Amino acid sequence: MVRYRVRGGNALRGTAFIQGAKNAVLPMIGAALLAAKGRTVLRNVPIIEDVRRAVELAEAVGAKVELHEKERTLVIDASELTSPILPAEIARRFRGSVLFVPALLHRLGEAIIEGVGGCNLGSRNLDFHYLGYKRLGAVVNEGDAVIHVKASGFTGATLYLDTPSHTGTENLIMAASLARGTTVIENAALEPEVLDVIDMLTRMGAKISGGGTGFITVEGVEELHAVEHTVMPDRLDAGVFAMAAAITGGEVNLVGADLDHLGVVRYKLEQMGVEFADHGAVLHVRRDRPLRPINVITDTYPGFATDLQSPIMAIACLADGASYIHERIFDGRFALASELNKMGADIEVKENSAVVRGTTPLRGTEVTAHDLRSGIALVLAGLAAEGETVIESGYLINRGHSYLAERMQALGADVVQEISAP
């Protein structure tokens, strides 16, 4: 049982260190299982709950894994995989479990998925993953509680993603890397995390071209080998800390943040009155003027990231005027609105659109995180609210942000994590 207590009123100032990317490290752990010899070393690993679950899952299928938390390093020895089962008690707790399927199919000839978890965000259909496996030669039997995938070997094919999912793209690239012949993936995702995974797979010996173009070609190889790789910085973590400076009227330096990785988010924050200055590996962020309202439409990269839609909704509560937000990716993102309204916000939701009327002063109260991103948005709201905000279901926040309270405290925020027995 995890909760966060946040007392508002402090403008954030100082330096924060951006963690390694959650959405890169999870597929990388899956990719490490493709190597039948040697030890893969991953550096700049975020110490988050999803990584802990991924480690448990890798161990459940037979890999030997060492997580060195102080060094933020993972050492993975996948020379002996012993079980094709992704057990429900682990897999249902995070959606990244699906990223283990390609390695199990190549190494053991089958994968049995007892549960697929993650945040409750409405429709997140995984059919395109399994349809892609079918096109490569797998047999998929999907039951109510278990999905069983079998493959005696993959053969290259032309694949098309209905939506450019980064998880789907990474999964199919991994499956195609050891397939016979050539695989073409059309409408592939463009996220920087996908390019980082491609970089790691290329170091492992994969032959992949077209990353970042939406049209990826994979020439199958006989085997992949273990490598050492440093995980890229987390653009969503960077976005959250930039927004923390924005909502409090603060000024922070973000070490490791890459301004280019923010995509449209950068320009929307600038429209609201946030200033950015790029100093190599350090990104300077400040906001010293009144917040202006904004219009946001979420989209796949480089569009406005759906994962940062909840945090910008919290900032919009303090903007002078009405902001309009339209969610195109996940239809369950607006559970946050009712929690912000408890804090004094004026947000009206109709289907996949929301109107945020500001300026409304926020007041601390007890609220609930419905998913990872709504949870971190409530932390931001608490930083700007009068009094104390208590955020229940804080475990969800820890799925994506490492040492959040400590890093916020270093900037002068009054944020405390509490852990109690269930």
N, C-alpha and C positions, 0 to 999 in steps of 0.2 A: 504494500500500500504506500504510494508515493503522492505527496502533495507539495505544492509550492506556495510559499507565502511571499507576497510582494507588497512593499510599501512605496507609494509613489512620491514624486516631488523633487527627485534629484536629476539634474541634467547630466547625462553620461559624458565623462571625459577621460581620456587616457588611451591605452593601447590594448587591443584584443588580438589573440592569435587564432586564425581561422583553422578549423579542423580539416582532416582529410575527407574526401567526398564519400558520403554514404552510398550514393547511387553509382559510384565506380567500384568501391571495395567489395560490395556484395557479389557482383558478377565476376570479379577477379578471384574471389574465393572459389566460386564454381569453376572458373577456368583452371585454377591450380590443380583441380582434381583430374583434369585431362592428361596431366603428365604422369606417366607410369614409372618414371625414374627421377631421383634427385629430390631436393627440397626447394620449394618456392619460398622466397622471402618478400613480404610486403611491408613497406615502410610508410610512415605518416598515416597509420590506420586510426580512424576515429574510435574512441572507446565508448561505444554506444550499445544499447541493448540489442539492436538488430545484428551487430557484429558478434555479440555473445551467443545469440541464437544460431547464427551461421556456423560458428565454431562447434557448438553442440551438434548441429546437423552433420557437419563434416566428420566429426568423430563417430556419429551414429552409423555412418556408412563405411567406416573402417579407417579413415585417414588419421594420422597422428598430427595434432595441432598444438603449437605453443603460442599463447598470446602473452606477449611481454608488454604490460600496460604502460609502465614508466617510459619505455623506449618507443611506444606506439608501433610495435612491430609484430607481425604474424609470421611464424615459420610453419609451413605445411608440407608434410611428407605423405603423398598419396600413392606410394608405391604398391600398397595393398588395400584395395577396396573389397569389402567383405559382404555388404548388404545392399540390395537395390531399394530398400524401403526407406522412405522419408516419413518418419513416424509422426502421427497427428499431434502428439503432445508438444512437439517442437515446431513442426511445419505450420500449424495453424496460427502460430503467434507472429509470423512475419511472412509477407508475400514473396520475399526474395528466395524462398525455398524452391520455387520453380526454376531458378537458375542452376540448380544442381542436376537437372534432368539430362542435359546433353552428355555430361561426363558419365553418368550411370549407364546411359544407353551405349556409349562407345566402349566403356570398360567392362560392363557386366551384361549387356544385351537387353536390359529391361530397367524400368523405373516404376516404382509403386508409390504414388502420392496419396497419402492418407488425409491430407488437409492442406489448404492454402490459405494463409492468413494475411494480416496487415490491417490497415485502417479501413473503417467502414465508410466508403466514399461512393456508395451507390453502384452503378453498373461498372464492373471492371472485369469484363469477360476475357477468359484466357483461351478461347477457341482458336485464335489466330496462332498461338504457340503450337497447339496440337495439330492444327491443319498443316502448318509448316513441316512438322515432323512427318506427317503422312506423306506429303509431297516428296520428302527425302527417302521414304521407304519404310517408315515405322507403322506399326499397327496400334491403334489407340482404342481402348475399351474404357468408357467413362460411365461409372456408376454413381449412385447418390452420394456415397461417402468416400469412394476410392477411385482413382484414375490409374489405369495400368497401361503403360506404354512399352512395347517390345520392338526391338530392331536387331536384325542380324548383320547390320552394316548399312550405312547410308550411301545413296547415290545422288550426285549433284542434280539440281533442278532449278527452274526459275520460280521464285517466290515473290508474292506481293502482299504487303501489309496494308490492310484497309485504313489503319491509322498508324502514323509513324511512332509507334511505341518504342521507348528506349529499351525496356526489358525484353520485348519481343525481338527487336533487332539484335541485341546481344545474345539472346538464346539461340537464334537461328545462325548467327555467325559462328558460335561455338560448335553447334551441330555440324555445320558445313565444313569446318576447318579440317576434320578428319574423314570427310566423305570422299567417295571415289568421284573424280571428275570435278566439273565446274558448277558452282551455285551462284545465281544472280538474285539479289534481294532488292526489289524495287520499293520505292516509298519508304526507305530506311530512315531511322531517326537521325537527327543532326546534333544532338546534345554533345557538349564537350566530354561528358563522362563516357559516351560511346566511343569517342576517338581515343580516350585514355585506355579503354579496354582493348581496342584494336591494337594500340601500341604495345600493350603487354603481350597479346596473342602473337603479334609479329615477332617480338623478341623470343617467344617460345618456339618459333619456327613456322607459324602459319603464314599463308600467302593471301593477303587481303588488300584490295585496292578500292578506291572510290569513297573512303570514309569522309563524311562531311558533305557529300554531293547528293545524297538521297538515293544513290544507285551503287550498291556495293557488290563487288565480284570476289568470290572466294575460290581459290584453287586448292582442292583437297591435298593434304600431305599424309605421309605414313604415320608420323608420330610427332608429338610435341614434347618439349623438355622443360624442366624447371628453370626459373629465372629469378632475378631480383628486380623489384619494381617499386617505385615511389608513387603513392596514390596522389592524384591531383587535389588541390584545395576544393572545399565544398562551397559552390556558388550560392547555395540556399542558406547555409550558415552565414556566409558573408552578407547576403541580402538581409537576413534577420538582424545582424548587428548594425548594419547601415540604417535599417528602419528603427532600431532602438535609439540611435542618435537622433533620427528625425523626429520621433514621437516625443522625445524629452527636450528637444531644442539643445542638443549637445554637440560635442566635437570629438571624434575618435579616429584613431589610426588602426587600420585592419591589416595585420601582417599576414601575407600569403594570399590576400584577395586579388582576383583578376577582374578588373572593371569590364573587360570585353565579355566575360562569361555571364554577366547579368542580363545581356540582351536588352529587350524593351524595358525591363524593370528600371534600368538606369535612367532612361529618358522620362518615364512616368514620375519617378521620384524628383528629378530635376524640375519637372513641371509643377510639382507641389512646393518647390522652394528649397530642395536639398542640393547641396553643392558637393561635387566630387573633385578630387585632385589626385592624379595617378603619379605616384613616385616609385616606379619600378615595382618591387615586391611589396610595397606598402601603399594602401589606398586610404587617403584622407577624406573623411566625411563630416560635414557639419550642416546644421540648420539653425539660422539665427533670425529668421523672418517668419511672419505668420504663414501657416499652411494653406495652400490653395486647394480647391476641390479637383477631382480627377475623374476621368472616364477610363475604365479598364475592361478589356476583353481578353480573357485567357486564351492561350494558343500554345501549340507545340513550339519548341525552340527554333528560332531565336525570339519567338513571341513572348508575351508576358507569362511567366511560369505559374501554372495553377497552384504550385506549392507555396507561392508567395502572395496568392490572392487573399488568404485569410489575414496575414499580417498587414497588408495595405488597407484592408477594410477597417482594422483597428485605428490606423493613422487617419483615415478619412473621417472618423468621428470627430476629430479635432480641427478639420479643415473648415474654412469660412464659406459654406455653401453646400450644395447637394452634389454628391459623387455618385456615379453610375457604374455598376460592376456587373458584367455578364460572364458567366462561367460556361465554357464550351467543352471542358475536358471531363470533369467528374461531377455528376449530378447530386452528390451528397455534401458538397463543400459548404453549404450555407447553414449548417447546424450552429455555426459560430454566432449568427445574428442574434438568436434568442439569448445567448449568454452575454453578449455585449449590451443588449437592451436591458438586462438586469442591472448593468452598471450605469445606466442612464443614457445609453445611446438611442438614437432614433433611426432604426433601420427597418425598411419594409422589403419583404422578399416576395416575388411572384415568379414561380417556376424557377428558371435558371438565371434570374436577374435580381439585382438588389439596388435599392436607392438608400444611400447613407446621407442623412441630413445633419450637417454640422453648422456652427460649432456647438457641441453638447459636452459639458463638463462630465467627466467620468468619475464615478464613486466606487470605492472598493467594496466588494461583497464576496460571497461564496459562489463560485462558478465551477463548471465541469468541462474538462477537455474531452471532446468527442472523437478527436483524432490527433495525430501528431501536429499538424499545421494549425488547427484551431487552438491547441494547447499553447503553442509558442506565441500565437497572436494574443492570447489572454495574458501572457506574461508581459508583452509589450503594452497592452492596455493598462495593466496594473502599474507599470512604471510611470504612466501619465495620470493615474487616478488619484483622487484624494482618499487618504486612509489606506486600509489594508485589503488586499485582494487575496483570497484563498482559492487555489486552483486544485480541484480534485482530479483523480486519474492522471497524475503527473507522470506515471510510467510511460505514457504515450509520448510525452515530450522527450524522455530519455532514449526513445527509439531512434531519434535523429540528431540530438545535440549532446555532445560530451561535456561534462563538467560545466554545465550551463550556469549554475548559481555562482561558482567560483569565478568564472570569466566575467559575469555581470558585476560581481562584487569588485573586481579589479578596476572597473570603470566607475565605481561609486554608487552602483545600484544597491538597493536594499532588497535582495532576493535570497531566500533561504529554502533549501530542500529538506523536507521531513520524510522519514521513512518509518513506518510502523508495521507491526504484525497484522496480517489480515484477520 
